[in-house]
């Protein structure tokens, strides 16, 4: 787990067994994503998806995983009774990037967010030992909020790969075109669509806050650190006038550490 990830301080607060399990999950999911994202061709990406589906089967069905990520993940499956379906969902979500370069509606995008982000949250609350039924809804909502923040932050990088995650219906409603985003200028139409999507992200952060169950609050402190850091990223996008083109929006490490300490000592 690299220190540069925004999840770094979230994982530090966990007991060792949970931390090692979370890192194993994160590394496995990261490897799946990289297998598609960094593939030299579409054929190589399709093969990567096939490989990771087979690798997951080896983890769960008694085979011998062929990767470090698979071996590390398998070591935690029984200890934390990790469900297989969310991992299948993550792989299915990553596979969507092979054929889906545009999303027509927000509901279409929501399916993608649930697969690539909320599914990881479902795995995490199992590792955290959450027991209240509302923790699942918290994980679903927070996953969407985090993924929407990623989408907004990474618009420029995604455009370079030919991908536009902002729903086409939202672009039309704001009078914005893909070409407007590609110019890398914060015009009035770009500002309108960015404000709309930031508002959607804020809504899901608020949904997560409302669904967070009091009995599991301490168990969710690592997730709450993620929420605080990513919400700060969203606020910085807004404070920068929605300029995600001239530089990448980042939360400096000292501020991340401060947010983590605040959540650990004074959970809100």
N, C-alpha and C positions, 0 to 999 in steps of 0.2 A: 504494500500500500504506500504510494508515494505521498510525501508531505504536501505536494502541490494540490491534491484533490480537495475540494470544498468539504468533503466528508471527514477529513483527517481528524479534526478536533472532536467530532461527534463520536468517533470510535475510541478515542483516548479515554473517555469517561466510563467505558464498559469494563466489567470484570474480565479477566484474561480469557476464560473459556468463550464467553460471548463475543469478545473482540476478535478472537481467532476465527470463530465461525462466520461473523459478519464479513471479515476480510476475505475469507474463502469464497463466500457468496459473491461479493463485489468483484473479486478477481475473475471468477468464472463468467459472470455476466459481462464484464469488460472485455474478456477474450472473445466471447460470442459477437459482441458489437464490433470489435476491431477486425474480426474475421471477415465481416461483410464490408465495413467502412474502408478498410485498407486493401481490399482485394484488387488485383491488377486488372481484372476483367469481370464481366457479369457471370461468366461461367465459373470463375474461381470463387465468386461470392456465393453462387448456388451450391458449390461443392462445400464451402465453409459451413453453410447452414446445415447441410446433410451431415457433415462431420460432427458438429456440435450436438445435433439431435442424437446421433449414435453414441457420442460421448456421454450424454445425459443418461441414455439407456444403460450404458455400462456402469454408471454410478449407482443406479437404482436396481438393476436386474442381476447383480452379482458378477458382472464381468470385471475386467481389469481396465480401468481408465488409462488412456494413452497420453494424457497431459498432466503436468504438474497441477493445473487448475482443477482437473477432474479428480485427481488423487486427494487433493486437499479438501475439496468439497465432500467427497464420500466419507471422509473421516468424521464429519459432523452430522451426517444425515440421521443416524440413529439416536445420537445424544440429544438432538433437539427435535426429533420427529418432524423433519422438514417435508412439507408436501411437495409432490412432484409437479402438480399442475401449474403453479406460478412460474417454474423454470421453463416449462413448455410454452407458457404465454410469452415470456421474455424472448425466446427464440422465434416464436411466431411474429412478435412485434418487430424484431430486427429484420426478419425476412420481408416485412412489408416495404422496407426501403428499397428492395430490389425492383419492385414494380409500381410503387406509388410515389410519384414525385409531386403530386398536388392533392389537396384534400378539399372537397367541395364545401362541406359544412362543418360546423364545430362538432356535431355529433360524430362525424366521420373521424375527426382528429381525436376525439375523446377515446375511441376504441384503441387507437395507437398509444395514447398516453397510459391507458389502463394496462396495456400489455408491457410496455417497456419500462414503466416507472412504478405504477401502483402494484404490479405483481411483485416487484422487489420489496415494496413495503409490507406486503402480506407475509413474505418470508421473514422479514426483519422482526415483525411483532411476535412471530413464533419464537425466534431466538431470544427476544427480550423477555419472554415469559408472560406476555399480556394475557389476561383471562377474561376481561370484560368484552361482551359482544360488540360494543361500540368502537373498540380498537380497530376492527376491520374497516369500518367506515372511515375512521381517521386515516388509516393507511391509504385507502383509495383516494380520498380527497387531497391528502398531502402529496401523494405521488403525482397527481394531475398538476397541482400548483408548482411543484419543482420542475416538472417537464415543460410546462408553459414558460417558466422563467428561462430554462435552457434554450427553448426555441427562440425567444425574444433576444437573448444574449448572442445567439449564434446565427442570426439571420444572414450575415455577410458570408460566413463560412459555408452555410448550407446552400446559398445561392451559387457559390463557386462549384458546388457539386450538382447543380441543377435542381435542387430541392427547395420547395417553398411549403413550409408547414402551416403558415397562416392560411386559414380557410379562404377559398376563393369568394365565397358569399360575403365574408367580412371585408375583403378587399373591395368588392363592388359597392358594398354599403358605404364605405369610406371614400369612394371615388378614387381608389388607388389601384394601380396596376403593378404587375411584377416588374415591369420595366422601371417604374418609379423607385422600387426598392433597389434594383440593380444599379441605379445611378449613384447610390450611396449618399444621397442628400436628404435632409429632413425637411421635406416640403410640407405644406398644409395637409395634403392627402396622406402622406406617410405618418405625420403626427396624429391624424385622426385614427388610423388603423392601429397604430402602436398604443394609443390611449385605450382603444377598445380592448385590445388583447391584454394589456396590463390590468384593466378592470376585471377581465375574466380571471386572471391569475389571482388577483386580490380576493375575488369571491371564493376561490377554492382554498386559499389560506384561511379565510374566515370560516369556511365550512369545516376545515380540519380542526380549528380551534374550538368550534362549538361541539364537534362530535368527540373530542378528546375526553375519555372517561376519567373521572377523578380517582377511582381506585387504582388505575394503571399509570397515574401521572409520573411517579418516580421511575417506573419501568420504561417510560417513553422519553426520558430526558435526552438520550442520544438523538432521537428523531426531532425533538424540540430544538436541539442545537442546529440540526439541518434546516429546520423551518426558519430559525432566526437568521442564519447566514444567507440563505437563498432569498428571504424576504428583503434583507438588506441589499442584495444584488438587484432585486426588482426596483427598490426605491432609488438606487443609484441610476438605473436606466431612466427612471422618471426625472430625477433631478438633473441629469445630463441632457434634458430636452429630447429624450428618445434617440440620441445619437449613438447607435450601436455599430456605426460604420467606420468612423475614424480611428477608434481604438476599442479593444475588448473591455467590457465592463468587469472589473474585478473588485473583490473585497480584500483589502490588505490583510496579511496574516495577523498582525497585532490586533486588528479589529475583530477578526474571526475568533481569536483567542479570548478577547474580552466578551464577545457575545456568548461563547461557550461557557465561560466562567459564570457569567450572569445567570444563564439558564440552569447551571448546576447548583448554584447557591440560592437563587431566588426564582424558582420555576413560576412562570406566569400563566 
